[in-house]
Amino acid sequence: MTASSFPGGTSLSHLDVYTDAAPDGICGGSPHMHLVSTEAYIVVSGQGALQTIDADGFRETALSAGSVVWFTPGTIHRAVNHGDLRVVVLMSNAGLPEAGDAVMTFPADIVADADAYASAASLGGEDGRAERATARRDLAVTGFETLRDAVVGGDRTALEAFRTAAGALVRDRASAWGALVRERPLAQAEQSLALADAVASGSVSHLADARVHQAVPSVGERGFGMCGRLRTYDVTDGDVTDGDVTDEENDR
């Protein structure tokens, strides 16, 4: 992984939350959860809500310009768009969500079957990606409604089963996640400790290496993410530049 001094070993993207309605009539994204990473929304425009299922049950948090909300691993979340909802997304453990640290709330029989899940989650080739994104969103909403209704009714059995199935679904690829964490957030924390120790000992020589870096946005049409259309940013270290990076598929 290319070095990055972007704060906290995080990744950055700009999200336009989907505007079309799911079968329940609510406009927004695909409900899902992360197993290791914490995600933050900084709302830059519009109105909406974040529907979540976590240790406290189901809740809906209102979103508007200036709202900042974040959710820890295991929080099932659904972005709801009430009008022009645009969000800057910060994700911990840069690179890990792209490595499979997310499971959508498809119905239980699909989450329990790795092949069925992969088929339902795939956006396929360039043709028909919008339709596939809508189809998988609608399928995830179906599973989300089942989990929500059970939790609201006081039964957490389905939620616990989903968490167990999600863990089994990603278990094989999770062996590579530790390296990603060590290369970004852990390495940054260790560097900060080293610099703090240096200053405490009277050395500020590292200040001679001060540099400005600029995030480079992806070009072309925004990618299809789980919650909406995404513009990703390259936050690896480099000189300030007006160059472009290639747009890549991003299923976060």
N, C-alpha and C positions, 0 to 999 in steps of 0.2 A: 504494500500500500504506500502511495506517495505521501511524504510528510505533509502535515498540516498543522499550523499553529492557531487555527480558528478555535475560539474559546470552547473549552470543555470536551474536545474531541467529538463535537456534534456535527450533524449535517443540516443543510438549510434548503428549503424549497418554498415556492409560492404557489398556493393552492386556490383555484376557483372551484368552490364546491358545486357539485352537479346540480343542475336546475330542473331536471325532469323528475316526475313523480314516480315513486315505487308503487306497487300494488295497493298499499295502505293509504295512498294519496299524499304521502309526505315526500317532499323533494329533498334529495341529499345523497349521501354516499353509502358505501357498503359497510355495515357493522363488522368490526373485527377486533382482535386484541393482539398485543405484543407480549411475548413471553419473557423478554429480558430488558427491553428498552423502554425508557420513559419518553413521552411525546408532549410537546407544548404547542399550543395555538396562540399566536398574537394576531388578533383580528384587526385588519386594516380598513375594512369597509363593509357595509351591509348589515343585515340582521339575520339571526339564526339561532340555533341552539345546539348543545351537545347532549345527546342522550347516552347515558352510561349505565352499566351494570357492574358493581364492584362489591367490596366487602360490606358496604352499607345498603346494598340493594339497588333498585332502579331509581334514577333521578334524571331531571332535565335541567341543564344550566343554560340560561339565556346568554347569547353572544351578540355583541355590537361593537362598533369601531372602538378600539382601545381595550377591549377585554383581553385578559391573559389567563389562560387555564392550562393546566398540565395534568397528565394522568399516568400513573405508574403501571408496571407490568401486571397483566391480568385484568386490567380494566377494559371491558368490552365497550367500545365507543362507536357512536353513529353521528356524523355531522349532518345537521338539518339546515337547509337553506330557506329562509323566509324572504330573501331578496338580496341579490348582489353580494352574497357572503364570500369574502376573499380573506385569506388567512396566510400569514407567514408561519411556516412549520419548522420548529427546531426538534430534531430527533437525537437522543443520546446514542452513543456507540455507533458513530458514522460507519456505514458499510454493513452493519449487522442486519438492519431491516431488509436490505436488498439481498441478504444471504438467507432469508427465510424466517425472520423473527416476527412473523405475523400469521394469524390464522383467522379466516373469515368464518362467520357464524352460519355456515351452511347447515341444513338439517343433519341430524345425528348420524344417519346412515351414510352420508357422504363424508363427513369428517372422520368417520371410523374406517374409511377405505381410501388408502393413499392414492390409488389410481383414479378413483372417482373424484377425489378432491382436486387432483392435478388437472383433470379434464374440466371441471367446473370453474377453476380459477384461471385457466389459460385464456389469454386474449388472442391467441392464434397469430396469423400473419397480418400484414398491413390492411388487407380488405376485411371489412366487417368488425373492426376493433370497437367502434362505438357501440354496436349492437351487442357484442360480447360483454363489454363493460356493464351495459345495462342489465343483461341477463344474469351476470354473476351478482350484481348489486341486489337485484330482486330476489335471487335465491338466498342471499345472506340475510335479507330483511325477513324472509319467511322463518328462518331459523332463529333470528333475533326475537321475533314476536313470541315464539314458543318459550324461549328462555325468560324473556321479560315477564310474560303472563304467569309463569310458574313462580318466579321470584316474588312478584307482587302478591301472589296468593299464598306465600309463606313456604313454598316448596323449593329447596335449592338442589334437589337431586339432579335435575337436568343440567344445571349450571356446573355442578361438580363433575358430571359425566363429560360435559364439553371440555372442561379444562384438562381432564385426564386424557381424552382423545386427542386434544391439540398437542399435548406434550408428546404422546406417542407418535404423532404425525411428523414432528420435527426432530425427534430424538437423534436420528442418524446424522443429520447435518449440523446439529448443535456442537459436535466435537470440534468444529472449526471456529466457533464463535469466540472462544477464549483468546485466540491469537488476534482477532480483530480488536477486542477490548484492550489487550496489552499494547497494540501498535498505536492506538489513538488516545483514549481517555486516560489509561494508566500511565502511558509514556509522558503525557502532558503533566499529570499530577507529580510524577517523579522529577520532571524537569523543574517544575515550580518549587518543589522542596529543595532541589539543588541550588536554585537561584536564591531562595530565601536564606539558605545556609551561607552562601557566598556573601550576600549583603551583610549578614550578621557577623561575618568574619572580617569585614572591611573591604571586600572586593566588589567593584562594580564594573569590571572589565567587560561583562556581557552586554552592557549598554551600547558598546561600540558596534554591535551587530544589529541594532534596531532597524527595522524595515517596515514599509507599508505594503500590504497585500490587498488585492481586490478580487471579490468573488465574480466569476465569469458565468453569466446565465447561459443555459442551453438555447440553441437556435431552433427555428422551425416551429411547428405546431406543438402545443403543450402535450405531454404524454398523458395516458389514461391511468390515473392512480385509483386506489380503492375509494377515496373520498371525493375525488374530482379531477379536474384537469391540472396537471402539474408543470411548473417551470422549475427545473432543478438548477442548482448552482455548484460550480466547481470551486471548492474552498481549499484546494491544495495550495501550498506555498509557491509563490512565483512573483515575478516583477509585475507592477501595475501595467495592465495591457488593455487594449480595446479589442483583443482577439476573441473569437467565438469558440465555443465548444460544441460538439455534436450532440444533438438531442438523443437521449436514450430512453428506452422503455423503463418505466419506474412504476412498480405495482404497490407502492406504499399507500 
